[in-house]
Amino acid sequence: MQSIPSKDLGQSAPDIRFAPDKLQALQQQYLQDASTLMSQGFSNHPTTDKRFTDAAWASNPVAGYTAAVYLLNARTLMGLADAVEADAKTRSRIRFAVEQWMAASAPSNFMAFNAEAQKKALDTQGESIAKGLQNLVHDLRQGHVSMTDESLFEVGKNVATTEGAVVFENPYFQLIEYKPLTPKVFEKPFLMVPPCINKFYILDLQPENSLVRYAVAQGHRTFVVSWRNPDESLDKATWDDYIEKAVIEAIGVVQAISGAPTINALGFCVGGTMLGTALAVLAARGEKPVASATFLTTFLDFSDTGILDLFIDEAFVQYREKELGQGGLMKGGDLSSTFSFLRPNDLVWNYVVGNYLKGETPPPFDLLYWNSDSTNLPGPYYAWYLRNTYLENNLVKPGKAVVCGEKIDLGKVDIPVYIYGSREDHIVPIGGAYASTQVLPGKKRFVQGASGHIAGVINPPSKNKRSHWIRADGKLPKTHAQWLEAATEHPGSWWTDWSDWLKAHAGKQIAAPKVYGKGKYKATHPAPGTYVTVKA
């Protein structure tokens, strides 16, 4: 057994040992591949890696050879990471660190080695270099790498344009009611709770891909929580505050405005975790104001958190608790950077190369504009969330977590639920989304969509893109893999399936309201309101 002693890595580092058979095979393969590469010299080295597929790499022998050497070393280092014999978390952390290193050190990231960028500089007589420097200065000033041309978007002008009005606000959120698009609406109104780590308009980007507009067009009297972007005035806000004074408050206001005894609700990502927590608090109080709930890419059971588990351990959580547990803000830019580096080649280095080396302006893309519009989080809220969900998974332990003075038991949230997970989601892995089916006791429907955390959710029927999977027998076995064995793939969006499900839980149809709000809840600002425009 070969190892690197921990004293050479730092006192607290674990011993890193490699499986001898894997190490030997890796060494032999490297020597063989390196010998072949050297014998080929500067001849063409075809690759399917999109960083090196431009014709400029093939036409520049030195650049092509550099790329081939890099790819050989990358394969070998990743193989070395896979040969580590350690606990699962240590292995995953080593692999993640090697991936980051290899992504950052690719020759395509440097003008001295990037044949494509060099050719463009020659073809444009240096104009691409000048434009790249302008882009770099611009991004340094704005504090993040541009993923799209942000100057082409404005909230309320060409994103978040569904007609509506703010009918309630407090220090935590504004509640938006949307104008009906049908002469009649369902008697049970519909409340959407988006994640508070992002702006709400991911649910209302453009008219053609707006889940908000789609719900309104289906005849639902629709309300959305628009979170305030926290500043120092909210730096001591807690998880309890967000549950009691935001989610539960929003449910009550929607009931009061509509006059309906029960409503339907939807939670997306962390918004779903908060909705589930709020429903458990209400259940502990003997209250059941929500008739059905939809959970989109949501964790309730945090047993399988995928790549994010790499960052979570007792030491990390204690550090964050000491730093932010009593007050302060978790900066939105830090959160955004963390999520981007989960896919470094696609969400970081791709834009570094395009923006700065090739002097390109990234094309307009509403989803990436939203992705760059980051939000802060109150420190105490963030610290509680880390410990009680990712670290200790307390929400699925009946009576373990105490929220708003109530012991949480998701087993008491006995209502019909629609649970959606995205197959390639790296934020909420499909197994983590599916796990909610084993936690909630009511009648459940689970649907799997294609693509990732955002693109899988924001997939309107009009685009006729991707696909979704449904199990006709309705059975929900213990694991997602078992569920998938009998699931059938259907082309197109899952929205239509969800719409049919929601209509069955929405009650009879009544005349659509003529005005926003009711009584003391009056329209104060046109949608999308003012909170959503505040930058982090």
C-alpha positions in Angstrom: 0.0 0.0 0.0 1.5 3.3 -1.0 0.6 6.5 0.8 1.5 10.1 1.4 2.0 10.7 5.1 -0.4 13.2 6.7 2.5 15.2 8.3 3.5 16.1 4.7 0.1 17.6 4.0 -0.6 19.3 7.3 -1.4 18.0 10.7 -5.1 17.5 10.3 -5.0 16.0 6.8 -5.8 12.3 6.4 -3.4 9.7 5.1 -3.8 9.4 1.3 -3.3 5.8 0.2 -3.6 4.4 -3.3 -4.8 1.0 -4.4 -1.6 -0.7 -5.6 -3.3 -2.5 -8.5 -4.9 0.7 -9.8 -1.7 2.7 -9.3 0.3 0.2 -11.3 -2.2 0.1 -14.1 -2.3 3.9 -14.2 1.5 4.1 -14.4 1.6 1.6 -17.2 -1.2 3.3 -19.1 0.5 6.7 -18.7 3.9 5.5 -20.0 2.2 3.8 -23.0 0.1 6.9 -23.8 3.0 9.3 -23.3 5.2 7.1 -25.6 2.6 7.1 -28.3 2.2 10.9 -28.0 5.9 11.5 -28.3 6.2 9.2 -31.3 3.4 11.2 -33.0 5.2 14.4 -32.3 3.4 17.5 -33.6 1.1 15.6 -35.9 -2.7 16.1 -35.6 -4.2 15.0 -32.3 -7.9 14.8 -32.7 -10.1 15.2 -29.6 -13.8 15.5 -28.8 -13.1 18.0 -25.9 -14.9 21.1 -27.1 -12.2 23.4 -25.7 -9.8 22.1 -28.4 -12.1 21.2 -31.3 -11.8 24.5 -33.3 -9.8 24.1 -36.5 -7.1 26.5 -35.2 -5.9 23.9 -32.7 -5.5 21.3 -35.5 -3.7 23.8 -37.8 -1.2 24.8 -35.1 1.0 21.8 -34.3 2.5 23.2 -31.1 -0.9 24.1 -29.7 -2.4 20.8 -30.7 0.5 18.9 -29.0 0.1 21.1 -25.8 -3.6 20.3 -25.7 -2.9 16.5 -26.1 -0.3 16.6 -23.3 -2.7 18.4 -21.1 -5.5 15.9 -21.7 -3.2 13.0 -21.0 -2.1 14.5 -17.7 -5.7 15.4 -16.8 -6.8 11.8 -17.4 -4.0 10.5 -15.4 -4.6 12.8 -12.4 -8.3 12.0 -12.4 -7.4 8.3 -12.5 -5.0 8.9 -9.5 -7.9 10.6 -7.6 -10.1 7.6 -8.4 -7.3 5.3 -7.1 -7.3 6.9 -3.6 -8.4 4.5 -0.8 -10.2 6.6 1.7 -13.7 7.3 3.0 -16.2 8.5 0.4 -16.2 12.2 1.4 -12.3 12.3 1.3 -12.3 10.7 -2.1 -14.9 13.1 -3.4 -13.0 16.1 -2.1 -9.8 15.0 -3.7 -11.5 14.4 -7.0 -13.2 17.8 -6.8 -9.9 19.5 -6.0 -8.2 17.8 -9.0 -11.1 18.7 -11.3 -10.8 22.4 -10.2 -7.0 22.4 -10.8 -7.3 20.7 -14.2 -10.1 23.1 -15.3 -8.1 26.1 -14.3 -4.8 24.9 -15.9 -6.1 24.1 -19.3 -4.0 25.6 -22.1 -7.2 27.1 -23.6 -7.3 29.5 -20.6 -4.1 31.3 -21.6 -3.4 33.5 -24.6 0.1 32.1 -24.9 -1.4 28.6 -25.7 -4.9 29.2 -27.1 -4.5 28.8 -30.8 -8.1 29.9 -31.5 -7.7 33.1 -29.6 -4.3 33.8 -31.3 -5.8 33.3 -34.7 -8.7 35.6 -33.9 -6.3 38.3 -32.7 -4.4 38.1 -36.0 -7.6 38.0 -38.1 -9.0 41.1 -36.3 -5.6 42.9 -36.2 -5.6 43.0 -32.5 -9.1 44.2 -32.1 -10.2 41.1 -30.2 -7.4 41.7 -27.6 -8.5 45.3 -27.1 -12.1 44.2 -26.7 -11.1 41.5 -24.3 -9.3 44.0 -22.1 -12.4 46.2 -22.1 -14.5 43.2 -21.1 -12.1 42.4 -18.3 -12.2 45.9 -16.9 -16.0 45.9 -17.1 -16.3 42.6 -15.2 -13.8 43.7 -12.6 -15.9 46.8 -12.0 -19.2 44.8 -11.8 -17.6 42.1 -9.6 -18.4 39.0 -11.6 -17.7 37.3 -14.9 -20.3 38.2 -17.5 -22.3 35.2 -18.7 -24.5 37.2 -20.9 -24.9 40.8 -22.2 -26.6 42.1 -19.0 -27.1 45.6 -20.6 -29.8 44.1 -22.8 -32.1 43.1 -19.9 -34.1 45.1 -17.4 -36.4 43.7 -14.7 -39.9 44.7 -15.4 -39.1 45.7 -19.0 -38.1 42.5 -20.8 -37.9 40.0 -17.9 -40.5 39.6 -15.2 -43.2 41.2 -17.3 -46.4 39.3 -16.4 -49.0 41.9 -15.4 -49.8 42.2 -11.7 -49.4 44.2 -8.6 -47.9 44.1 -5.1 -50.7 43.7 -2.6 -48.7 43.2 0.6 -45.2 43.8 1.8 -43.2 43.5 5.1 -39.4 43.6 5.7 -39.0 40.1 4.3 -41.0 40.0 1.1 -43.5 41.6 -1.3 -46.6 39.5 -2.3 -47.5 39.9 -6.0 -50.9 39.1 -7.3 -51.2 38.6 -11.1 -54.0 39.8 -13.4 -56.2 36.9 -14.5 -56.0 35.9 -18.2 -59.3 34.0 -18.1 -62.9 35.1 -17.3 -63.1 32.5 -14.6 -60.5 31.2 -12.1 -60.4 28.3 -9.8 -61.7 28.9 -6.3 -58.5 27.9 -4.6 -55.8 30.5 -5.2 -52.2 29.5 -6.0 -49.1 30.7 -4.1 -45.6 30.3 -5.4 -42.6 30.3 -3.0 -39.3 30.7 -5.0 -35.9 30.2 -3.4 -34.7 33.2 -1.4 -31.1 32.6 -2.6 -32.2 34.0 -6.0 -34.7 36.5 -7.4 -38.2 35.3 -8.0 -38.3 36.0 -11.7 -36.8 32.7 -12.6 -40.4 31.8 -12.6 -41.3 34.7 -14.9 -38.5 35.3 -17.4 -40.2 35.9 -20.8 -43.8 35.4 -21.6 -43.1 32.3 -23.6 -41.2 30.6 -20.7 -42.9 32.0 -17.7 -44.3 29.4 -15.3 -46.2 32.3 -13.6 -47.9 33.3 -16.8 -48.6 29.6 -17.6 -50.3 29.2 -14.3 -52.4 32.3 -14.8 -53.4 31.2 -18.3 -54.6 27.9 -16.9 -57.1 29.7 -14.7 -55.3 29.9 -11.4 -55.5 33.1 -9.3 -51.7 33.3 -8.9 -49.6 35.0 -6.2 -45.8 35.0 -5.9 -43.5 35.7 -3.0 -40.8 38.3 -4.1 -38.0 38.1 -1.5 -36.3 41.2 -0.3 -32.6 41.3 -1.0 -31.3 41.5 2.6 -29.1 44.4 3.8 -27.8 45.2 7.2 -31.3 45.8 8.5 -32.0 42.0 8.1 -28.6 40.7 9.1 -30.0 39.1 12.3 -33.0 37.4 10.6 -33.4 33.8 11.4 -34.9 30.7 9.7 -37.8 31.1 12.1 -38.4 34.6 10.9 -38.5 33.5 7.3 -41.0 30.7 8.1 -43.3 32.7 10.3 -43.1 36.2 8.9 -42.8 35.2 5.3 -44.1 31.8 4.2 -46.8 31.5 6.8 -47.6 35.2 6.5 -47.9 34.9 2.7 -50.3 31.9 3.0 -52.5 33.9 5.4 -52.6 37.0 3.2 -53.6 34.9 0.1 -56.4 33.3 2.2 -57.6 36.8 3.3 -57.5 38.3 -0.1 -59.2 35.4 -1.8 -61.6 34.5 0.9 -60.7 30.8 0.3 -60.4 28.6 3.4 -57.5 26.7 1.7 -55.0 27.4 -1.1 -52.6 25.5 -3.3 -48.9 26.2 -3.0 -45.7 25.6 -4.8 -42.1 25.7 -3.5 -39.0 25.7 -5.7 -35.6 24.6 -4.4 -35.0 26.2 -1.0 -38.4 27.7 -1.4 -39.8 24.2 -1.3 -37.7 23.3 1.8 -39.2 26.4 3.5 -42.7 25.6 2.3 -42.4 22.1 3.7 -41.1 23.5 7.0 -44.0 26.0 7.2 -46.6 23.3 6.5 -45.0 21.2 9.3 -45.2 24.2 11.7 -48.9 24.7 10.8 -49.6 21.0 11.2 -48.1 21.1 14.6 -50.6 23.9 15.4 -53.5 21.9 14.1 -53.8 24.1 11.0 -54.2 23.0 7.4 -54.5 26.0 5.2 -52.8 24.4 2.2 -54.9 21.9 0.2 -52.0 20.7 -2.0 -48.3 21.4 -2.5 -45.9 21.2 -5.4 -42.2 20.7 -4.7 -39.8 21.5 -7.6 -36.2 20.3 -7.2 -36.5 20.4 -3.5 -34.7 18.8 -0.6 -36.8 17.8 2.5 -34.6 14.7 3.2 -30.9 15.8 2.9 -29.4 12.3 2.9 -28.3 12.6 -0.7 -27.0 16.1 -1.4 -24.6 15.2 -4.2 -21.6 17.4 -4.8 -22.6 20.0 -2.2 -21.8 17.4 0.5 -18.1 18.1 -0.2 -18.3 21.4 1.6 -20.3 20.3 4.6 -18.8 19.0 7.8 -18.8 19.9 11.5 -15.7 22.2 11.2 -17.1 24.1 8.3 -20.5 24.6 9.9 -19.0 25.7 13.2 -16.9 28.2 11.3 -19.9 29.6 9.6 -21.9 29.7 12.9 -19.1 31.7 14.6 -18.8 34.0 11.6 -22.5 34.6 10.8 -24.6 32.8 13.4 -25.2 36.0 15.5 -25.5 38.4 12.6 -24.0 39.4 9.3 -24.7 38.7 5.7 -23.8 35.8 3.5 -22.9 37.7 0.3 -24.8 36.7 -2.8 -21.7 36.9 -5.0 -20.0 34.2 -2.8 -23.0 31.9 -3.2 -23.1 32.5 -6.9 -19.4 31.7 -7.3 -19.7 28.5 -5.3 -22.5 27.2 -7.6 -20.6 28.3 -10.7 -17.5 26.4 -9.7 -19.5 23.2 -9.4 -19.3 23.2 -13.2 -16.1 25.2 -13.8 -15.6 24.5 -17.5 -19.2 25.5 -18.4 -19.9 28.3 -16.0 -16.5 29.9 -15.4 -13.6 29.2 -17.8 -15.8 29.1 -20.9 -16.6 32.8 -20.2 -13.1 33.7 -19.2 -11.9 32.5 -22.6 -14.7 34.0 -24.6 -14.9 37.3 -22.9 -11.2 38.1 -22.3 -9.0 36.0 -24.7 -11.3 36.2 -27.7 -13.0 39.6 -27.0 -16.5 38.2 -27.5 -19.7 39.6 -26.0 -21.7 36.6 -24.7 -25.1 36.3 -26.4 -28.3 37.5 -24.6 -29.8 34.8 -22.4 -32.5 35.6 -19.9 -31.7 32.7 -17.7 -28.0 33.6 -17.3 -29.0 37.2 -16.7 -31.1 36.0 -13.8 -28.2 33.7 -12.6 -26.0 36.8 -12.3 -28.5 38.8 -10.3 -27.4 37.5 -7.0 -29.0 37.9 -3.5 -27.6 38.0 0.0 -28.7 35.8 2.9 -29.0 36.7 6.6 -26.2 35.1 8.5 -28.3 33.4 11.3 -30.8 32.0 8.7 -27.9 30.6 6.7 -26.1 29.1 9.7 -29.3 27.4 10.9 -30.0 26.0 7.5 -26.5 24.5 7.1 -26.6 22.7 10.5 -30.2 21.5 10.5 -30.4 20.4 6.9 -27.1 19.6 5.1 -25.2 18.6 8.2 -27.7 16.9 10.6 -30.7 16.3 8.3 -33.0 17.2 11.2 -36.2 18.0 9.1 -36.8 14.3 8.6 -36.3 13.4 12.2 -39.7 13.8 13.9 -39.4 16.3 16.8 -35.7 17.0 16.3 -35.9 20.4 14.7 -37.8 23.1 16.5 -39.1 25.9 14.3 -41.3 28.8 15.4 -41.7 27.1 18.7 -43.0 23.9 17.2 -41.4 20.5 16.9 -41.2 19.6 13.2 -42.8 16.4 11.9 -43.2 16.2 8.2 -45.2 13.0 8.7 -48.1 15.3 9.8 -48.1 17.1 6.4 -50.9 14.9 5.1 -51.9 16.6 1.9 -51.6 15.7 -1.8 -48.2 16.6 -3.2 -46.6 16.8 -6.7 -42.9 16.2 -6.6 -40.6 17.0 -9.5 -36.9 16.3 -9.9 -34.5 17.0 -12.8 -32.4 14.1 -14.1 -29.1 16.0 -14.4 -29.5 18.3 -11.4 -26.2 19.0 -9.7 -27.8 21.2 -6.9 -30.6 18.8 -5.9 -29.7 15.4 -7.3 -32.6 13.4 -8.6 -32.3 10.9 -5.7 -32.5 13.8 -3.2 -35.7 15.2 -4.9 -37.2 11.7 -5.0 -36.5 11.1 -1.3 -39.4 13.4 -0.4 -41.8 10.7 -1.6 -40.6 8.6 1.4 -41.1 11.4 3.9 -44.5 12.9 3.1 -47.5 10.7 4.0 -50.2 12.1 1.7 -51.1 11.0 -1.9 -48.0 11.7 -4.0 -47.1 12.0 -7.7 -43.5 12.0 -8.8 -42.3 13.2 -12.2 -38.7 13.3 -13.5 -37.7 15.8 -16.1 -34.7 16.0 -18.4 -31.8 18.5 -18.0 -30.6 20.3 -14.9 -31.7 22.3 -11.9 -33.1 25.3 -13.8 -33.4 24.3 -17.5 -35.3 21.2 -16.4 -37.9 23.2 -14.5 -38.2 26.1 -16.9 -39.2 24.0 -19.9 -42.5 25.3 -21.3 -44.7 23.1 -23.5 -44.6 25.6 -26.4 -40.9 24.8 -26.9 -41.6 21.1 -27.3 -38.1 20.4 -25.9 -36.6 17.6 -23.7 -38.8 15.0 -22.1 -40.2 13.7 -18.8 -40.7 10.4 -17.1 -43.9 9.1 -15.4 -44.7 5.8 -13.7 -48.1 4.8 -14.8 -48.8 2.5 -11.9 -48.2 5.4 -9.4 -46.0 3.3 -7.2 -43.2 5.0 -5.2 -40.6 2.4 -4.2 -37.9 3.2 -1.7 -35.3 4.5 -4.2 -35.4 6.5 -7.4 -33.5 3.8 -9.3 -36.3 1.3 -8.4 -39.0 3.9 -9.5 -37.2 4.5 -12.8 -37.3 0.8 -13.7 -41.0 1.0 -14.5 -41.1 4.7 -15.6 -42.0 5.7 -19.1 -40.4 8.5 -21.1 -42.8 11.1 -22.6 -41.6 13.8 -25.1 -41.9 17.4 -24.2 -42.6 19.4 -21.0 -43.8 18.1 -17.7 -45.8 21.3 -17.2 -48.9 19.8 -18.9 -48.9 16.8 -16.5 -48.5 19.1 -13.5 -51.3 21.5 -14.8 -53.8 18.6 -15.0 -52.8 17.5 -11.5 -53.2 21.0 -10.1 -56.6 21.6 -11.7 -57.9 18.4 -10.0 -57.0 20.0 -6.6 -58.2 23.6 -7.4 -61.9 23.3 -6.8 -64.7 24.8 -8.9 -64.4 27.8 -11.1 -65.6 31.2 -10.1 -65.7 34.7 -11.7 -62.2 36.2 -12.0 -61.6 39.2 -9.7 -61.7 42.6 -11.2 -59.3 44.3 -8.9 -56.1 43.3 -7.1 -56.2 42.6 -3.4 -59.1 43.0 -1.0 -59.9 45.2 2.0 -56.7 46.4 3.6 -54.6 44.5 1.1 -54.5 47.0 -1.8 -52.3 47.3 -4.8 -49.3 49.5 -4.0 -46.8 48.9 -6.9 -47.1 47.3 -10.3 -45.4 44.0 -10.7 -42.6 43.0 -10.4 -42.5 45.3 -7.4 -39.5 47.1 -5.9 -37.8 44.4 -3.8 -36.7 42.5 -6.9 -34.8 45.5 -8.3 -32.4 45.8 -5.4 -28.9 44.6 -6.2 -26.7 42.6 -3.8 
